[in-house]
Amino acid sequence: MIKENLQEIYQQMAAAAIRSGRRPEDVKLVAVSKRKPIAAIKCALEAGQHSFGENYLQDAIEKITEIPQARWHFIGRIQSNKTKLIAQHFNVVETVDRLKIAEALEKHLATLGKSLDAYVQVNIGDEDQKAGVSVEELEGLVRVFNSFSHLKLIGLMGLPPFNEEPEATRKHFRQLRRLAQSLEDKKIVDHPLGLSMGMSADFEVAIEEGATLVRVGTAIFGDRE
Ligand SMILES: *Cc1c(COP(=O)(O)O)cnc(C)c1O
């Protein structure tokens, strides 16, 4: 099933890219494997899927140790006492949302002599319970990356308010794209920013709005317990 699901998602992704005038190869998939067993990940890997996303650190480290050849994205909430392990084990961190975390990651990476790609998570729905830097504080946080040499800002990540109707989320995706554009226009970053947005329910809408990375779990691996 996993293999068939992946094939279908790749096709849907390519179709969404093409109908919005984009190139299919400019949109990548992160298979969100949280709470899924190693066997499921191996199955996806065999089907050609290379990047995986995990939220729970201890689980993730076991999986990474078992499957080091994949590319691992940390997509969970970051506690500051976990930054060292994230720096050690992951290839990408998508949920940097405050100065303290960014600085701690940079410090550990410098010690390790390693670099790590990062997305800043933006609280685009402005929800109290959600992680992510506020729109007001985004620019300040992004500027800090200019003084780093190991933690490399490659984009913005958004986790909009859940809505069963994917069209309702479009405006949030669009807002994230505009925020990235504005940081580029103001030369706060000196390179184009990627956009990690869109999940099982709404990845096609996200791609139409400019996503360069979609994070899909359920549609690949089935429901989580
Ligand atoms: C779980 C999770 C996903 C995947 O969600 P699905 O609805 O299963 O596709 C994507 N992003 C984050 C941050 C998640 O925690």
The ligand as an SDF file (V2000), in Angstrom:
LIG
                    3D

 15 15  0  0  0  0  0  0  0  0999 V2000
    2.1060   14.9740   11.6560 C   0  0  0  0  0  0  0  0  0  0  0  0
    2.6290   16.1520   10.9070 C   0  0  0  0  0  0  0  0  0  0  0  0
    2.4960   16.2300    9.5090 C   0  0  0  0  0  0  0  0  0  0  0  0
    1.7780   15.1910    8.6600 C   0  0  0  0  0  0  0  0  0  0  0  0
    0.4180   15.2470    8.8550 O   0  0  0  0  0  0  0  0  0  0  0  0
   -0.5910   14.3270    7.9760 P   0  0  0  0  0  0  0  0  0  0  0  0
   -1.8870   14.9980    8.1420 O   0  0  0  0  0  0  0  0  0  0  0  0
   -0.5330   12.9660    8.5850 O   0  0  0  0  0  0  0  0  0  0  0  0
   -0.1090   14.3420    6.5820 O   0  0  0  0  0  0  0  0  0  0  0  0
    3.0490   17.3290    8.8680 C   0  0  0  0  0  0  0  0  0  0  0  0
    3.6860   18.2950    9.5540 N   0  0  0  0  0  0  0  0  0  0  0  0
    3.8270   18.2550   10.8990 C   0  0  0  0  0  0  0  0  0  0  0  0
    4.5440   19.3520   11.5800 C   0  0  0  0  0  0  0  0  0  0  0  0
    3.2860   17.1870   11.6050 C   0  0  0  0  0  0  0  0  0  0  0  0
    3.4220   17.1760   12.9410 O   0  0  0  0  0  0  0  0  0  0  0  0
  1  2  1  0
  2  3  1  0
  2 14  2  0
  3  4  1  0
  3 10  2  0
  4  5  1  0
  5  6  1  0
  6  7  2  0
  6  8  1  0
  6  9  1  0
 10 11  1  0
 11 12  2  0
 12 13  1  0
 12 14  1  0
 14 15  1  0
M  END
$$$$
